[in-house]
Structure formats: C-alpha cells, structure tokens
Amino acid sequence: MPASPSILAERGLLRVVARKRENGNLSPIDCDVSYDVEIDGQEVLKSFVSFGEAIQFMDMVAPTERS
C-alpha cells in the first residue's frame, strides 16, 4: 500500500505535495521524493525534484496578493 502524500504548502486551490517514489528496486533506501504541484488533490500540474522548484512554479501560477 503506498504511503499517503504530505501536503507542504497550499495557496488557493493549489498545493505542493511530497510523495515517495521508488526507483524500481524494492529497497526502501532507494526511494526518492517528488514534489507535485496539484489542483486540490485532483490533477498534478507538474512534478519537481526539489521543494524550492515546486514553490517557484506555484508562485508563477498563483502569485500571493500583496497590498
């Protein structure tokens, strides 16, 4: 059974979710993390190898409102 994803950031309907992905081996040591920018748990817009890249993408798609 796959591990549940971890929501790291949310902005409106967008969120950054960390998911473990296996590299083809059964060893848990060989797992990587992918950072997905998704729409409210429905559709993954783009996946990244780092959290920083995912946040940059989210900033481009849904910038924060500043007064």
PDB file of N, H, CA, C and O in Angstrom:
ATOM      1  N   MET A   1       0.846  -1.169   0.000  1.00  0.00           N
ATOM      2  CA  MET A   1       0.000   0.000   0.000  1.00  0.00           C
ATOM      3  C   MET A   1       0.893   1.234   0.000  1.00  0.00           C
ATOM      4  O   MET A   1       1.802   1.323   0.825  1.00  0.00           O
ATOM      5  N   PRO A   2       0.657   2.212  -0.923  1.00  0.00           N
ATOM      6  CA  PRO A   2       1.501   3.397  -0.986  1.00  0.00           C
ATOM      7  C   PRO A   2       1.296   4.299   0.217  1.00  0.00           C
ATOM      8  O   PRO A   2       0.211   4.352   0.796  1.00  0.00           O
ATOM      9  N   ALA A   3       2.357   5.008   0.585  1.00  0.00           N
ATOM     10  H   ALA A   3       3.239   4.964   0.114  1.00  0.00           H
ATOM     11  CA  ALA A   3       2.276   5.934   1.705  1.00  0.00           C
ATOM     12  C   ALA A   3       1.439   7.138   1.304  1.00  0.00           C
ATOM     13  O   ALA A   3       1.411   7.528   0.137  1.00  0.00           O
ATOM     14  N   SER A   4       0.758   7.722   2.280  1.00  0.00           N
ATOM     15  H   SER A   4       0.781   7.405   3.228  1.00  0.00           H
ATOM     16  CA  SER A   4      -0.057   8.890   1.979  1.00  0.00           C
ATOM     17  C   SER A   4       0.845  10.100   1.727  1.00  0.00           C
ATOM     18  O   SER A   4       1.892  10.234   2.360  1.00  0.00           O
ATOM     19  N   PRO A   5       0.442  10.982   0.803  1.00  0.00           N
ATOM     20  CA  PRO A   5       1.255  12.148   0.489  1.00  0.00           C
ATOM     21  C   PRO A   5       1.218  13.166   1.616  1.00  0.00           C
ATOM     22  O   PRO A   5       0.274  13.195   2.406  1.00  0.00           O
ATOM     23  N   SER A   6       2.252  14.004   1.689  1.00  0.00           N
ATOM     24  H   SER A   6       3.019  13.981   1.047  1.00  0.00           H
ATOM     25  CA  SER A   6       2.326  15.061   2.693  1.00  0.00           C
ATOM     26  C   SER A   6       2.121  16.402   2.014  1.00  0.00           C
ATOM     27  O   SER A   6       2.847  16.745   1.081  1.00  0.00           O
ATOM     28  N   ILE A   7       1.142  17.161   2.474  1.00  0.00           N
ATOM     29  H   ILE A   7       0.552  16.882   3.232  1.00  0.00           H
ATOM     30  CA  ILE A   7       0.889  18.488   1.933  1.00  0.00           C
ATOM     31  C   ILE A   7       1.839  19.457   2.620  1.00  0.00           C
ATOM     32  O   ILE A   7       1.807  19.612   3.840  1.00  0.00           O
ATOM     33  N   LEU A   8       2.694  20.115   1.819  1.00  0.00           N
ATOM     34  H   LEU A   8       2.720  19.989   0.828  1.00  0.00           H
ATOM     35  CA  LEU A   8       3.717  21.008   2.366  1.00  0.00           C
ATOM     36  C   LEU A   8       3.341  22.472   2.275  1.00  0.00           C
ATOM     37  O   LEU A   8       3.777  23.270   3.105  1.00  0.00           O
ATOM     38  N   ALA A   9       2.536  22.849   1.276  1.00  0.00           N
ATOM     39  H   ALA A   9       2.183  22.201   0.602  1.00  0.00           H
ATOM     40  CA  ALA A   9       2.135  24.246   1.105  1.00  0.00           C
ATOM     41  C   ALA A   9       0.811  24.281   0.354  1.00  0.00           C
ATOM     42  O   ALA A   9       0.527  23.421  -0.480  1.00  0.00           O
ATOM     43  N   GLU A  10       0.007  25.292   0.668  1.00  0.00           N
ATOM     44  H   GLU A  10       0.238  25.991   1.345  1.00  0.00           H
ATOM     45  CA  GLU A  10      -1.269  25.470  -0.023  1.00  0.00           C
ATOM     46  C   GLU A  10      -1.463  26.940  -0.347  1.00  0.00           C
ATOM     47  O   GLU A  10      -1.104  27.821   0.433  1.00  0.00           O
ATOM     48  N   ARG A  11      -2.041  27.185  -1.517  1.00  0.00           N
ATOM     49  H   ARG A  11      -2.333  26.469  -2.151  1.00  0.00           H
ATOM     50  CA  ARG A  11      -2.380  28.547  -1.919  1.00  0.00           C
ATOM     51  C   ARG A  11      -3.613  28.463  -2.803  1.00  0.00           C
ATOM     52  O   ARG A  11      -3.535  28.016  -3.947  1.00  0.00           O
ATOM     53  N   GLY A  12      -4.741  28.888  -2.277  1.00  0.00           N
ATOM     54  H   GLY A  12      -4.805  29.250  -1.347  1.00  0.00           H
ATOM     55  CA  GLY A  12      -5.993  28.748  -3.018  1.00  0.00           C
ATOM     56  C   GLY A  12      -6.280  27.275  -3.251  1.00  0.00           C
ATOM     57  O   GLY A  12      -6.299  26.481  -2.310  1.00  0.00           O
ATOM     58  N   LEU A  13      -6.502  26.912  -4.510  1.00  0.00           N
ATOM     59  H   LEU A  13      -6.487  27.556  -5.274  1.00  0.00           H
ATOM     60  CA  LEU A  13      -6.760  25.513  -4.857  1.00  0.00           C
ATOM     61  C   LEU A  13      -5.482  24.732  -5.125  1.00  0.00           C
ATOM     62  O   LEU A  13      -5.516  23.509  -5.259  1.00  0.00           O
ATOM     63  N   LEU A  14      -4.352  25.433  -5.203  1.00  0.00           N
ATOM     64  H   LEU A  14      -4.324  26.427  -5.094  1.00  0.00           H
ATOM     65  CA  LEU A  14      -3.078  24.759  -5.481  1.00  0.00           C
ATOM     66  C   LEU A  14      -2.415  24.305  -4.197  1.00  0.00           C
ATOM     67  O   LEU A  14      -2.553  24.937  -3.150  1.00  0.00           O
ATOM     68  N   ARG A  15      -1.693  23.200  -4.291  1.00  0.00           N
ATOM     69  H   ARG A  15      -1.581  22.686  -5.142  1.00  0.00           H
ATOM     70  CA  ARG A  15      -0.901  22.750  -3.148  1.00  0.00           C
ATOM     71  C   ARG A  15       0.315  21.986  -3.624  1.00  0.00           C
ATOM     72  O   ARG A  15       0.318  21.391  -4.701  1.00  0.00           O
ATOM     73  N   VAL A  16       1.353  22.014  -2.795  1.00  0.00           N
ATOM     74  H   VAL A  16       1.351  22.497  -1.919  1.00  0.00           H
ATOM     75  CA  VAL A  16       2.576  21.260  -3.057  1.00  0.00           C
ATOM     76  C   VAL A  16       2.524  20.025  -2.166  1.00  0.00           C
ATOM     77  O   VAL A  16       2.354  20.122  -0.951  1.00  0.00           O
ATOM     78  N   VAL A  17       2.671  18.872  -2.790  1.00  0.00           N
ATOM     79  H   VAL A  17       2.809  18.793  -3.778  1.00  0.00           H
ATOM     80  CA  VAL A  17       2.555  17.597  -2.087  1.00  0.00           C
ATOM     81  C   VAL A  17       3.839  16.805  -2.290  1.00  0.00           C
ATOM     82  O   VAL A  17       4.330  16.683  -3.413  1.00  0.00           O
ATOM     83  N   ALA A  18       4.378  16.270  -1.207  1.00  0.00           N
ATOM     84  H   ALA A  18       3.980  16.369  -0.295  1.00  0.00           H
ATOM     85  CA  ALA A  18       5.563  15.409  -1.285  1.00  0.00           C
ATOM     86  C   ALA A  18       5.101  13.960  -1.333  1.00  0.00           C
ATOM     87  O   ALA A  18       4.287  13.520  -0.521  1.00  0.00           O
ATOM     88  N   ARG A  19       5.640  13.230  -2.304  1.00  0.00           N
ATOM     89  H   ARG A  19       6.302  13.587  -2.964  1.00  0.00           H
ATOM     90  CA  ARG A  19       5.311  11.811  -2.442  1.00  0.00           C
ATOM     91  C   ARG A  19       6.593  11.014  -2.598  1.00  0.00           C
ATOM     92  O   ARG A  19       7.521  11.442  -3.284  1.00  0.00           O
ATOM     93  N   LYS A  20       6.639   9.867  -1.966  1.00  0.00           N
ATOM     94  H   LYS A  20       5.884   9.520  -1.408  1.00  0.00           H
ATOM     95  CA  LYS A  20       7.780   8.967  -2.153  1.00  0.00           C
ATOM     96  C   LYS A  20       7.585   8.219  -3.450  1.00  0.00           C
ATOM     97  O   LYS A  20       6.485   7.759  -3.756  1.00  0.00           O
ATOM     98  N   ARG A  21       8.663   8.097  -4.215  1.00  0.00           N
ATOM     99  H   ARG A  21       9.557   8.470  -3.967  1.00  0.00           H
ATOM    100  CA  ARG A  21       8.617   7.281  -5.420  1.00  0.00           C
ATOM    101  C   ARG A  21       9.778   6.322  -5.393  1.00  0.00           C
ATOM    102  O   ARG A  21      10.885   6.674  -4.986  1.00  0.00           O
ATOM    103  N   GLU A  22       9.522   5.121  -5.823  1.00  0.00           N
ATOM    104  H   GLU A  22       8.622   4.834  -6.153  1.00  0.00           H
ATOM    105  CA  GLU A  22      10.556   4.089  -5.822  1.00  0.00           C
ATOM    106  C   GLU A  22      11.313   4.123  -7.132  1.00  0.00           C
ATOM    107  O   GLU A  22      10.760   4.473  -8.174  1.00  0.00           O
ATOM    108  N   ASN A  23      12.578   3.757  -7.073  1.00  0.00           N
ATOM    109  H   ASN A  23      13.028   3.473  -6.227  1.00  0.00           H
ATOM    110  CA  ASN A  23      13.433   3.762  -8.255  1.00  0.00           C
ATOM    111  C   ASN A  23      13.469   2.414  -8.968  1.00  0.00           C
ATOM    112  O   ASN A  23      14.393   2.153  -9.738  1.00  0.00           O
ATOM    113  N   GLY A  24      12.504   1.573  -8.733  1.00  0.00           N
ATOM    114  H   GLY A  24      11.753   1.785  -8.107  1.00  0.00           H
ATOM    115  CA  GLY A  24      12.492   0.280  -9.392  1.00  0.00           C
ATOM    116  C   GLY A  24      13.009  -0.848  -8.513  1.00  0.00           C
ATOM    117  O   GLY A  24      12.732  -2.014  -8.796  1.00  0.00           O
ATOM    118  N   ASN A  25      13.746  -0.540  -7.464  1.00  0.00           N
ATOM    119  H   ASN A  25      13.971   0.407  -7.235  1.00  0.00           H
ATOM    120  CA  ASN A  25      14.226  -1.559  -6.525  1.00  0.00           C
ATOM    121  C   ASN A  25      13.240  -1.662  -5.369  1.00  0.00           C
ATOM    122  O   ASN A  25      12.468  -0.738  -5.114  1.00  0.00           O
ATOM    123  N   LEU A  26      13.275  -2.767  -4.692  1.00  0.00           N
ATOM    124  H   LEU A  26      13.902  -3.517  -4.900  1.00  0.00           H
ATOM    125  CA  LEU A  26      12.377  -2.953  -3.563  1.00  0.00           C
ATOM    126  C   LEU A  26      12.946  -2.410  -2.259  1.00  0.00           C
ATOM    127  O   LEU A  26      12.256  -2.395  -1.240  1.00  0.00           O
ATOM    128  N   SER A  27      14.181  -1.970  -2.283  1.00  0.00           N
ATOM    129  H   SER A  27      14.741  -1.982  -3.112  1.00  0.00           H
ATOM    130  CA  SER A  27      14.823  -1.463  -1.076  1.00  0.00           C
ATOM    131  C   SER A  27      14.259  -0.086  -0.701  1.00  0.00           C
ATOM    132  O   SER A  27      14.213   0.803  -1.552  1.00  0.00           O
ATOM    133  N   PRO A  28      13.835   0.106   0.542  1.00  0.00           N
ATOM    134  CA  PRO A  28      13.314   1.414   0.951  1.00  0.00           C
ATOM    135  C   PRO A  28      14.389   2.501   0.941  1.00  0.00           C
ATOM    136  O   PRO A  28      14.066   3.689   0.959  1.00  0.00           O
ATOM    137  N   ILE A  29      15.650   2.109   0.914  1.00  0.00           N
ATOM    138  H   ILE A  29      15.912   1.144   0.900  1.00  0.00           H
ATOM    139  CA  ILE A  29      16.736   3.087   0.875  1.00  0.00           C
ATOM    140  C   ILE A  29      16.774   3.777  -0.489  1.00  0.00           C
ATOM    141  O   ILE A  29      17.234   4.914  -0.594  1.00  0.00           O
ATOM    142  N   ASP A  30      16.297   3.102  -1.526  1.00  0.00           N
ATOM    143  H   ASP A  30      15.923   2.178  -1.441  1.00  0.00           H
ATOM    144  CA  ASP A  30      16.349   3.624  -2.886  1.00  0.00           C
ATOM    145  C   ASP A  30      15.114   4.439  -3.259  1.00  0.00           C
ATOM    146  O   ASP A  30      14.755   4.494  -4.435  1.00  0.00           O
ATOM    147  N   CYS A  31      14.463   5.064  -2.302  1.00  0.00           N
ATOM    148  H   CYS A  31      14.755   5.019  -1.346  1.00  0.00           H
ATOM    149  CA  CYS A  31      13.286   5.883  -2.575  1.00  0.00           C
ATOM    150  C   CYS A  31      13.688   7.344  -2.690  1.00  0.00           C
ATOM    151  O   CYS A  31      14.549   7.827  -1.955  1.00  0.00           O
ATOM    152  N   ASP A  32      13.062   8.026  -3.605  1.00  0.00           N
ATOM    153  H   ASP A  32      12.362   7.634  -4.202  1.00  0.00           H
ATOM    154  CA  ASP A  32      13.223   9.460  -3.762  1.00  0.00           C
ATOM    155  C   ASP A  32      11.905  10.124  -3.406  1.00  0.00           C
ATOM    156  O   ASP A  32      10.881   9.462  -3.233  1.00  0.00           O
ATOM    157  N   VAL A  33      11.949  11.427  -3.301  1.00  0.00           N
ATOM    158  H   VAL A  33      12.780  11.965  -3.441  1.00  0.00           H
ATOM    159  CA  VAL A  33      10.733  12.202  -3.054  1.00  0.00           C
ATOM    160  C   VAL A  33      10.481  13.070  -4.267  1.00  0.00           C
ATOM    161  O   VAL A  33      11.406  13.683  -4.798  1.00  0.00           O
ATOM    162  N   SER A  34       9.239  13.127  -4.708  1.00  0.00           N
ATOM    163  H   SER A  34       8.487  12.629  -4.276  1.00  0.00           H
ATOM    164  CA  SER A  34       8.857  14.049  -5.764  1.00  0.00           C
ATOM    165  C   SER A  34       7.928  15.077  -5.139  1.00  0.00           C
ATOM    166  O   SER A  34       7.126  14.758  -4.261  1.00  0.00           O
ATOM    167  N   TYR A  35       8.047  16.305  -5.599  1.00  0.00           N
ATOM    168  H   TYR A  35       8.698  16.564  -6.312  1.00  0.00           H
ATOM    169  CA  TYR A  35       7.216  17.403  -5.110  1.00  0.00           C
ATOM    170  C   TYR A  35       6.265  17.786  -6.230  1.00  0.00           C
ATOM    171  O   TYR A  35       6.677  18.348  -7.244  1.00  0.00           O
ATOM    172  N   ASP A  36       4.988  17.476  -6.037  1.00  0.00           N
ATOM    173  H   ASP A  36       4.653  17.019  -5.213  1.00  0.00           H
ATOM    174  CA  ASP A  36       3.985  17.709  -7.062  1.00  0.00           C
ATOM    175  C   ASP A  36       3.183  18.956  -6.740  1.00  0.00           C
ATOM    176  O   ASP A  36       2.756  19.158  -5.603  1.00  0.00           O
ATOM    177  N   VAL A  37       2.981  19.798  -7.763  1.00  0.00           N
ATOM    178  H   VAL A  37       3.328  19.634  -8.686  1.00  0.00           H
ATOM    179  CA  VAL A  37       2.057  20.919  -7.635  1.00  0.00           C
ATOM    180  C   VAL A  37       0.754  20.428  -8.240  1.00  0.00           C
ATOM    181  O   VAL A  37       0.693  20.086  -9.421  1.00  0.00           O
ATOM    182  N   GLU A  38      -0.290  20.396  -7.416  1.00  0.00           N
ATOM    183  H   GLU A  38      -0.240  20.674  -6.457  1.00  0.00           H
ATOM    184  CA  GLU A  38      -1.553  19.843  -7.877  1.00  0.00           C
ATOM    185  C   GLU A  38      -2.713  20.774  -7.576  1.00  0.00           C
ATOM    186  O   GLU A  38      -2.613  21.676  -6.744  1.00  0.00           O
ATOM    187  N   ILE A  39      -3.812  20.535  -8.269  1.00  0.00           N
ATOM    188  H   ILE A  39      -3.893  19.802  -8.945  1.00  0.00           H
ATOM    189  CA  ILE A  39      -5.030  21.305  -8.062  1.00  0.00           C
ATOM    190  C   ILE A  39      -5.926  20.524  -7.116  1.00  0.00           C
ATOM    191  O   ILE A  39      -6.518  19.517  -7.504  1.00  0.00           O
ATOM    192  N   ASP A  40      -6.025  20.982  -5.887  1.00  0.00           N
ATOM    193  H   ASP A  40      -5.543  21.800  -5.572  1.00  0.00           H
ATOM    194  CA  ASP A  40      -6.953  20.446  -4.889  1.00  0.00           C
ATOM    195  C   ASP A  40      -7.063  18.919  -4.900  1.00  0.00           C
ATOM    196  O   ASP A  40      -8.161  18.376  -4.784  1.00  0.00           O
ATOM    197  N   GLY A  41      -5.948  18.239  -5.037  1.00  0.00           N
ATOM    198  H   GLY A  41      -5.056  18.681  -5.132  1.00  0.00           H
ATOM    199  CA  GLY A  41      -5.942  16.786  -4.984  1.00  0.00           C
ATOM    200  C   GLY A  41      -6.497  16.101  -6.224  1.00  0.00           C
ATOM    201  O   GLY A  41      -6.650  14.880  -6.238  1.00  0.00           O
ATOM    202  N   GLN A  42      -6.800  16.867  -7.261  1.00  0.00           N
ATOM    203  H   GLN A  42      -6.676  17.859  -7.250  1.00  0.00           H
ATOM    204  CA  GLN A  42      -7.425  16.296  -8.450  1.00  0.00           C
ATOM    205  C   GLN A  42      -6.435  15.997  -9.571  1.00  0.00           C
ATOM    206  O   GLN A  42      -6.428  14.893 -10.114  1.00  0.00           O
ATOM    207  N   GLU A  43      -5.604  16.969  -9.917  1.00  0.00           N
ATOM    208  H   GLU A  43      -5.609  17.866  -9.476  1.00  0.00           H
ATOM    209  CA  GLU A  43      -4.722  16.831 -11.076  1.00  0.00           C
ATOM    210  C   GLU A  43      -3.344  17.394 -10.751  1.00  0.00           C
ATOM    211  O   GLU A  43      -3.229  18.491 -10.206  1.00  0.00           O
ATOM    212  N   VAL A  44      -2.311  16.649 -11.082  1.00  0.00           N
ATOM    213  H   VAL A  44      -2.404  15.757 -11.524  1.00  0.00           H
ATOM    214  CA  VAL A  44      -0.937  17.112 -10.895  1.00  0.00           C
ATOM    215  C   VAL A  44      -0.570  17.973 -12.093  1.00  0.00           C
ATOM    216  O   VAL A  44      -0.600  17.509 -13.233  1.00  0.00           O
ATOM    217  N   LEU A  45      -0.219  19.238 -11.827  1.00  0.00           N
ATOM    218  H   LEU A  45      -0.194  19.614 -10.901  1.00  0.00           H
ATOM    219  CA  LEU A  45       0.190  20.141 -12.902  1.00  0.00           C
ATOM    220  C   LEU A  45       1.616  19.859 -13.345  1.00  0.00           C
ATOM    221  O   LEU A  45       1.909  19.808 -14.540  1.00  0.00           O
ATOM    222  N   LYS A  46       2.507  19.675 -12.362  1.00  0.00           N
ATOM    223  H   LYS A  46       2.269  19.717 -11.392  1.00  0.00           H
ATOM    224  CA  LYS A  46       3.917  19.448 -12.666  1.00  0.00           C
ATOM    225  C   LYS A  46       4.586  18.829 -11.448  1.00  0.00           C
ATOM    226  O   LYS A  46       4.207  19.107 -10.310  1.00  0.00           O
ATOM    227  N   SER A  47       5.583  17.987 -11.694  1.00  0.00           N
ATOM    228  H   SER A  47       5.891  17.761 -12.618  1.00  0.00           H
ATOM    229  CA  SER A  47       6.352  17.363 -10.618  1.00  0.00           C
ATOM    230  C   SER A  47       7.776  17.895 -10.643  1.00  0.00           C
ATOM    231  O   SER A  47       8.327  18.178 -11.707  1.00  0.00           O
ATOM    232  N   PHE A  48       8.368  18.029  -9.460  1.00  0.00           N
ATOM    233  H   PHE A  48       7.921  17.800  -8.595  1.00  0.00           H
ATOM    234  CA  PHE A  48       9.716  18.576  -9.322  1.00  0.00           C
ATOM    235  C   PHE A  48      10.541  17.694  -8.403  1.00  0.00           C
ATOM    236  O   PHE A  48      10.002  16.912  -7.620  1.00  0.00           O
ATOM    237  N   VAL A  49      11.862  17.832  -8.510  1.00  0.00           N
ATOM    238  H   VAL A  49      12.299  18.467  -9.146  1.00  0.00           H
ATOM    239  CA  VAL A  49      12.761  17.065  -7.651  1.00  0.00           C
ATOM    240  C   VAL A  49      13.103  17.819  -6.377  1.00  0.00           C
ATOM    241  O   VAL A  49      13.664  17.235  -5.450  1.00  0.00           O
ATOM    242  N   SER A  50      12.770  19.128  -6.311  1.00  0.00           N
ATOM    243  H   SER A  50      12.314  19.602  -7.064  1.00  0.00           H
ATOM    244  CA  SER A  50      13.046  19.883  -5.086  1.00  0.00           C
ATOM    245  C   SER A  50      11.822  20.708  -4.691  1.00  0.00           C
ATOM    246  O   SER A  50      11.022  21.117  -5.532  1.00  0.00           O
ATOM    247  N   PHE A  51      11.708  20.936  -3.395  1.00  0.00           N
ATOM    248  H   PHE A  51      12.358  20.603  -2.712  1.00  0.00           H
ATOM    249  CA  PHE A  51      10.606  21.729  -2.865  1.00  0.00           C
ATOM    250  C   PHE A  51      10.695  23.171  -3.368  1.00  0.00           C
ATOM    251  O   PHE A  51       9.670  23.779  -3.679  1.00  0.00           O
ATOM    252  N   GLY A  52      11.903  23.722  -3.451  1.00  0.00           N
ATOM    253  H   GLY A  52      12.735  23.228  -3.199  1.00  0.00           H
ATOM    254  CA  GLY A  52      12.094  25.092  -3.914  1.00  0.00           C
ATOM    255  C   GLY A  52      11.576  25.310  -5.326  1.00  0.00           C
ATOM    256  O   GLY A  52      10.949  26.331  -5.611  1.00  0.00           O
ATOM    257  N   GLU A  53      11.836  24.358  -6.206  1.00  0.00           N
ATOM    258  H   GLU A  53      12.345  23.529  -5.974  1.00  0.00           H
ATOM    259  CA  GLU A  53      11.339  24.463  -7.577  1.00  0.00           C
ATOM    260  C   GLU A  53       9.813  24.417  -7.613  1.00  0.00           C
ATOM    261  O   GLU A  53       9.184  25.135  -8.391  1.00  0.00           O
ATOM    262  N   ALA A  54       9.231  23.584  -6.782  1.00  0.00           N
ATOM    263  H   ALA A  54       9.742  23.001  -6.150  1.00  0.00           H
ATOM    264  CA  ALA A  54       7.776  23.483  -6.735  1.00  0.00           C
ATOM    265  C   ALA A  54       7.159  24.790  -6.254  1.00  0.00           C
ATOM    266  O   ALA A  54       6.139  25.226  -6.787  1.00  0.00           O
ATOM    267  N   ILE A  55       7.769  25.419  -5.250  1.00  0.00           N
ATOM    268  H   ILE A  55       8.597  25.065  -4.817  1.00  0.00           H
ATOM    269  CA  ILE A  55       7.264  26.699  -4.740  1.00  0.00           C
ATOM    270  C   ILE A  55       7.410  27.788  -5.800  1.00  0.00           C
ATOM    271  O   ILE A  55       6.509  28.610  -5.963  1.00  0.00           O
ATOM    272  N   GLN A  56       8.526  27.807  -6.519  1.00  0.00           N
ATOM    273  H   GLN A  56       9.258  27.139  -6.387  1.00  0.00           H
ATOM    274  CA  GLN A  56       8.709  28.792  -7.596  1.00  0.00           C
ATOM    275  C   GLN A  56       7.622  28.647  -8.658  1.00  0.00           C
ATOM    276  O   GLN A  56       7.080  29.645  -9.131  1.00  0.00           O
ATOM    277  N   PHE A  57       7.304  27.419  -9.030  1.00  0.00           N
ATOM    278  H   PHE A  57       7.744  26.607  -8.646  1.00  0.00           H
ATOM    279  CA  PHE A  57       6.257  27.179 -10.015  1.00  0.00           C
ATOM    280  C   PHE A  57       4.913  27.660  -9.482  1.00  0.00           C
ATOM    281  O   PHE A  57       4.153  28.303 -10.206  1.00  0.00           O
ATOM    282  N   MET A  58       4.615  27.351  -8.216  1.00  0.00           N
ATOM    283  H   MET A  58       5.232  26.828  -7.628  1.00  0.00           H
ATOM    284  CA  MET A  58       3.363  27.786  -7.622  1.00  0.00           C
ATOM    285  C   MET A  58       3.299  29.312  -7.575  1.00  0.00           C
ATOM    286  O   MET A  58       2.230  29.886  -7.782  1.00  0.00           O
ATOM    287  N   ASP A  59       4.429  29.981  -7.306  1.00  0.00           N
ATOM    288  H   ASP A  59       5.297  29.515  -7.138  1.00  0.00           H
ATOM    289  CA  ASP A  59       4.472  31.449  -7.304  1.00  0.00           C
ATOM    290  C   ASP A  59       4.148  32.005  -8.689  1.00  0.00           C
ATOM    291  O   ASP A  59       3.479  33.034  -8.796  1.00  0.00           O
ATOM    292  N   MET A  60       4.605  31.351  -9.739  1.00  0.00           N
ATOM    293  H   MET A  60       5.147  30.516  -9.653  1.00  0.00           H
ATOM    294  CA  MET A  60       4.316  31.811 -11.101  1.00  0.00           C
ATOM    295  C   MET A  60       2.843  31.629 -11.451  1.00  0.00           C
ATOM    296  O   MET A  60       2.228  32.506 -12.056  1.00  0.00           O
ATOM    297  N   VAL A  61       2.290  30.495 -11.070  1.00  0.00           N
ATOM    298  H   VAL A  61       2.791  29.783 -10.578  1.00  0.00           H
ATOM    299  CA  VAL A  61       0.915  30.171 -11.439  1.00  0.00           C
ATOM    300  C   VAL A  61      -0.098  30.913 -10.563  1.00  0.00           C
ATOM    301  O   VAL A  61      -1.122  31.381 -11.059  1.00  0.00           O
ATOM    302  N   ALA A  62       0.182  31.019  -9.279  1.00  0.00           N
ATOM    303  H   ALA A  62       1.014  30.638  -8.875  1.00  0.00           H
ATOM    304  CA  ALA A  62      -0.739  31.662  -8.339  1.00  0.00           C
ATOM    305  C   ALA A  62       0.056  32.569  -7.393  1.00  0.00           C
ATOM    306  O   ALA A  62       0.323  32.192  -6.252  1.00  0.00           O
ATOM    307  N   PRO A  63       0.437  33.769  -7.867  1.00  0.00           N
ATOM    308  CA  PRO A  63       1.211  34.657  -7.001  1.00  0.00           C
ATOM    309  C   PRO A  63       0.410  35.094  -5.776  1.00  0.00           C
ATOM    310  O   PRO A  63      -0.817  35.184  -5.816  1.00  0.00           O
ATOM    311  N   THR A  64       1.124  35.360  -4.699  1.00  0.00           N
ATOM    312  H   THR A  64       2.121  35.287  -4.666  1.00  0.00           H
ATOM    313  CA  THR A  64       0.470  35.838  -3.488  1.00  0.00           C
ATOM    314  C   THR A  64       0.022  37.272  -3.696  1.00  0.00           C
ATOM    315  O   THR A  64       0.655  38.033  -4.428  1.00  0.00           O
ATOM    316  N   GLU A  65      -1.071  37.634  -3.049  1.00  0.00           N
ATOM    317  H   GLU A  65      -1.586  37.017  -2.455  1.00  0.00           H
ATOM    318  CA  GLU A  65      -1.565  39.010  -3.140  1.00  0.00           C
ATOM    319  C   GLU A  65      -0.862  39.841  -2.098  1.00  0.00           C
ATOM    320  O   GLU A  65      -0.857  39.503  -0.914  1.00  0.00           O
ATOM    321  N   ARG A  66      -0.271  40.929  -2.541  1.00  0.00           N
ATOM    322  H   ARG A  66      -0.275  41.204  -3.503  1.00  0.00           H
ATOM    323  CA  ARG A  66       0.411  41.831  -1.606  1.00  0.00           C
ATOM    324  C   ARG A  66      -0.247  43.192  -1.681  1.00  0.00           C
ATOM    325  O   ARG A  66      -0.547  43.684  -2.768  1.00  0.00           O
ATOM    326  N   SER A  67      -0.474  43.810  -0.515  1.00  0.00           N
ATOM    327  H   SER A  67      -0.230  43.410   0.369  1.00  0.00           H
ATOM    328  CA  SER A  67      -1.125  45.110  -0.509  1.00  0.00           C
ATOM    329  C   SER A  67      -0.130  46.231  -0.482  1.00  0.00           C
ATOM    330  O   SER A  67      -0.517  47.400  -0.474  1.00  0.00           O
TER     331      SER A  67
END
